[in-house]
Amino acid sequence: MLSEADIAALLLTLKVAGVATVLLLLFGTPIAWWLVRTPSRWKGVVNTLVALPLVLPPTVLGFYLLVLMGPNGPVGHLTTELGLGTLPFTFGGVIVASVLYSLPFVVQPLQTAFAAIGERPLEVAATLRAGPLDAFFSVVIPLTRHGFMTATVLGFAHTVGEFGVVLMVGGNIPDKTRVVSVQIYNHVEAMEYGQAHWLAACLLVFSFVVLLLLYGLNPMQGKR
Amino acid sequence: MLSQTMGRFLAVLAVLLASSNALAGQVLVAVASNFAKPMEEIAVEFKKATGHNAELSFGASGKFAAQIENGAPFQVFLSADEKKPEKLTASGFAVAGTRFTYALGTLVLWSAKPGYIDAEGKVLSAGGFKHLAIPDPKLAPYGVAALDVLKSMGLTERVQSLLVLGENISQAQQFISTGNAELGFIALSQVIKNGKIGEGSGWLIPTDKYAPIRQDAVLLKAGIDNPAAQALLDFLKSGKVLAIIEKYGYGLPKDKL
């Protein structure tokens, strides 16, 4: 019952969500760590900036990204100078938008997890002559793996379900920016409810299975 | 004593309410977003002429169709196309025999850059642009019309890979006005100011290059016993309204369905 375009949209969605989640963990981890450890007075400002995508309606965020990354926007100027062209209507543009949009969903669980382990394990690691990086990888990450798990699941799930930002920045191009949520929306708008139901069902079953596997394989009760 | 006064007061209030209801009705109207501006003006005139209030909701026609099929209380539907009112009539959610074209969409090739588009649209065949924005032809009749124009100019193949699709005409316009697409096909009603294309540059496309974009109105089941709903549909065909429709860059329906 799924058309070729539907399957292409499904695959593209997995690709977008996968790439975005990896980038989110790469950027989100140092941001969260810094936010927990820093005595800087900028902490409040950075915290607020990270949380902002929660407040802005997705189409509004999408519109500003369109303006910023467009040929007349500062980011657009920068990417053009770098020889990358402008980002809207490209896979890269969708990734940038998704990462910004899902950032609070990754940073906040990590922040909570980092804060929860306290000073003690790090002091112990230091007395055992572990450098800061060594301590982070061999002490902090194992102790906060439930936080990483939550961050990964939320980041991935939120990117899969994202709609407004991608619709705005993506330009609805098959195989490049037309993700499942946009495809479902198009089916509904065109009154093709049958196809919309099928695609939505696939998305639902897929998400259910992924979440079930993650939660099922990693019972978090009583563990850190 | 007090309750007697209260009772009298309530009786008077009831009479007042009843009489005001008889005089001034209310009609719930679902309006395609592209027709929002003219419709607001029409609602003001409608109130002046008949005393009825038209309560307007703006949104995408497809979303309205889905809501109407699922019990939304709209009484009149002004769609952005002819297909949705037709489907709603066939499925019994709209009243048969009440559908008519209230406005014709006018297509324009537009760019935010002044002087970019010439009077005959030669820029399309000349090339030199990276993105051509159109409303998604699957969702918006303006997108279908845009493809008609490209086809009539023999450019369909050449620009295929340059197309970016807006979910509706306003998104297509945002793609162009932010400069992300150099040019694109949108509705004249989006860029008209005092009877001309206001900003940037544009080509008003000759109407023989695309099939007419009919925007149809229809009476919905929920409005069948509401005189205000019928009054609004009649009012939409009046001379005063036609002048407003034309002012906002739409064509007038010459032939009735």
Chai-1 contact restraints between the chains, C-beta under 6 A:
chainA,res_idxA,chainB,res_idxB,connection_type,confidence,min_distance_angstrom,max_distance_angstrom,comment,restraint_id
A,L66,B,T178,contact,1.0,0.0,6.0,A-B,restraint_1
A,V67,B,T178,contact,1.0,0.0,6.0,A-B,restraint_2
A,G70,B,T178,contact,1.0,0.0,6.0,A-B,restraint_3
A,G70,B,G179,contact,1.0,0.0,6.0,A-B,restraint_4
A,G70,B,N180,contact,1.0,0.0,6.0,A-B,restraint_5
A,P71,B,G179,contact,1.0,0.0,6.0,A-B,restraint_6
A,N72,B,G179,contact,1.0,0.0,6.0,A-B,restraint_7
A,P88,B,N180,contact,1.0,0.0,6.0,A-B,restraint_8
A,F89,B,V164,contact,1.0,0.0,6.0,A-B,restraint_9
A,L167,B,E167,contact,1.0,0.0,6.0,A-B,restraint_10
A,G171,B,V164,contact,1.0,0.0,6.0,A-B,restraint_11
A,N172,B,L165,contact,1.0,0.0,6.0,A-B,restraint_12
A,E189,B,G62,contact,1.0,0.0,6.0,A-B,restraint_13
A,E189,B,L139,contact,1.0,0.0,6.0,A-B,restraint_14
A,A190,B,K138,contact,1.0,0.0,6.0,A-B,restraint_15
A,A190,B,L139,contact,1.0,0.0,6.0,A-B,restraint_16
A,M191,B,A65,contact,1.0,0.0,6.0,A-B,restraint_17
